[in-house]
Amino acid sequence: MKRLLGGLLTICALNMPLEASAQSNGCGTTSEDFKVLVKQLEQNKEDFKRGLVQPRGIITYVPINFWLVAKSNGTGRVSEAKVLELLCAINKKYLEMDIQFYLANGNFFYLNNDVIYDTPAGTNGANFISNEIYTRNNGARHNALNIFLTNNANSESNIGETVLGYYSNRSLNSEPAYYNDWIVIIKSQVSAARAPTAEHEIGHFFSLLHPFYGWDKPVIYNANGTVQTDYRTSQPCVSAAAPDGVNQTERVSRGADKNCDVSGDRLCDTPADINLGLGWNANCTYNGLAKDPLCVGFDPDETNMMGYFDNCESTFSPLQKAMVRADLLNNPKRAYLRPNLTPNIADISTLPTIIAPITGTTTTHSNFARLDWSDVPGATAYLVEVSKFNNFSADIAKRAVVFSSKFDLWEQTIAGFLIPGQSVSVYWRVTPFSNFQVCSAPSVVGNFTTGTTVGVHEIEHVSNFTIAPNPVAAGQSMNIQLYTDESFNAQVKIYNVTGQLLQNQAMNFEIGPNSRPLSIGNWGKGVYLLTIESEKGVLNKKIVLNE
């Protein structure tokens, strides 16, 4: 039934008052609502018939923004890892239509707002969403498909009902409806396994109707909640008029008496349906007894992405795919999704190698650790996840998107995680991605234990820290150069990418400029980590050895 609620809200929200836009027992779409929605699809059908749709085989890259919404206090937000997983799944599905989505700004939007978090479909929620899009785009209404990931997808009037998501195309503040063009998905549906919810709503965004359009309300309930009439099962043959009072009921026939081009989803390659998936929990094979107005038994497509056979949806029909492409490529309202930009499509075929802290070791400090890993070709960003649990399944203490191959884990970074003077076990992993390549797996899990001394994440009195030459030939020497306002003693260590300590040398640095030679062993070509550790803090530099 959750697919009903998600899709029902999608269709009903077009021009209804916002407080009434989500109804668990029916849609109530007016004839004008119907005309607005169908007009968009009918134009796409006409463009397709006239051959105006771009030939298959040419990928269209579409910018997308994911808004990760939390409560006003910043809690409850869906994880970036789940969003990457979702986008990977969406792209696999929409590749069938030569459409690929990419992160418009290479990252995510973060938003803390109690109203959007729990009641985005209400008047206040919709206005807040509209204003956020306008503000973040510096006064431009849209530059990407905006998907808001929230806790609930309700209005103030239906809190407590289960709505999985919806597509909004509604007028606000006397503006044209297409200015307010977004999707809302609740965070429980943000994963590869639950990707059909987002794929379904994106289908609505690109003009697709439900196969059972007009039958969003197939069941009438009594005031006490019991079923009064179930039109799908209570009559030998359903009526020719759909329950919404506007549409015809689609007939099963595709012969001379067909009406599939003017009823249901208006596409004749999807079988007739009267919302038979609602409550059908037995399996993905409908074998009920419902019959169309000509008393022919229904045989719906349980796998169709725009239907309501929950956990069965996996396919779009050829005409549905054509309509999506027509809407994207020909609809003037969708011009902002056609910027003619190609994202970074370089493959990400390797995973990061954890360099430091060395797995299984204890660091010097209790309140600081610099996480360092190898650069990954093709990656423009990294998702860092830090936890006290090795399976990352409970409370992950910190997730952060960074744009270099290091991250400072500092006591201020995660409240209550690193505590000065206390030793803590830390697990961490890194997932590389770019604005387009989002399907990479995370690195192996690194783990270390913090020490008990209190240090700073950088040696604050040090500046102009460089190593030259870098790269350097194996067996030669390099100079450590830095300027310090205070003298200090340190251990200069070199590790390989597996975390093995190769060299450890004591050094003293005096006030002012310093240049200290350091011999390099014949360790082989590759990337190594040089660490300067002192009681005042830590400095790290990657060094590259040539053969």
C-alpha angles and dihedrals in degrees: 000000000000091000088056092054095047095048095038091059090047094058099035096050096071102096106345123115105277096237090059098042097103117057122166094199102043149342110237094197111177124229089253091053088051093051093050093052098041093046090065092050094044090054090052090050090051093049090050093050090050091052095245095134118102112257118261120262097056113103118223112204112214123196116231134188122204114202110204103205123200134175115278089265091057098252131122099039120153114246124259089230090062091048092053088049091051095048090049090055093045092052092050090054098042092046083081085070095042089251124131125179124213133188103265096216098022091252142051135273117240122207132178111198127135093204096052090041095059110011108028092146094061124094094260093044093050092048091048091051092048092050093048092053091047093048097045091049091053094245098323113118098219142003099160145012102284118214118183116204109206142162095247134008098214140119123230090266099057104039109154097034118112112248114165099191147315145203116238124206102156137142116251129179092358091298124138111275094239090065087070102055118146148121129234121203124177116237095244086069095053104105140079091263093054096038093114088077092061092038089053093050092046086054089057089047088059093049103268118146129204114271086238097047107166091031098077086121106048094149128059116202132205119236090262091056098256120130114266098176133001104191092195095064111010099076131049090231126016122234124269090237118071117235092253089071092230109069134061119239109252114244121224093230120099092187132087093313096050120131098176093120093061103032139049109012091341091241119113098204092069115076121243114272135176096196091286091159092066105110093351098138102152099091142303094285115086111212100161125133102242114137133198124240089277089053094250115143117250120243105184126188101253091189097055112124093221094053132087103242092123116220090011101077113112111128143065118204120240092255092047088054090049092051092051091052092045092052093048097044104034108025110100089211088065097053091109088063092058104066092147090234125140115213126219099290096173110134121250101214102156134059127228117267114222110238105171146055089032112242112258096014135112118242124221099245135053098206103041142044129164111218111212131180140166121278114255119218111241095018119119097175141021132214109218118199122191126186145156089230125073094217095051088219100117124049109337103208097211142006121182136171111222132178100214133053097261138065130191112227102201132169089250091051094069118023111232095359103098110034120192110251096012127103116231133184110233130195121190143168138180131220118197121213144155131207088277109018102072104144099087120127120235123262122261112286115265122203136188141158122238119234126235102247121097116236142157124253092238130024093254097203093054124091139166092034109179140153121214137225097024117192093042133185116252113258094026130096136251133198125242107213126187143140120231133186090203132039116242143170120233146171113239109208134181123203132184123227092270090058097253114150107234103171137014121183132169116231137178122214121200130207111282130021117351133192117183124179117226124192117225121216126225094261099143135256115312149078121308135178122235113198128189108199124188136155087258095057147290136286123195133191131172115229127196122213121206122201 
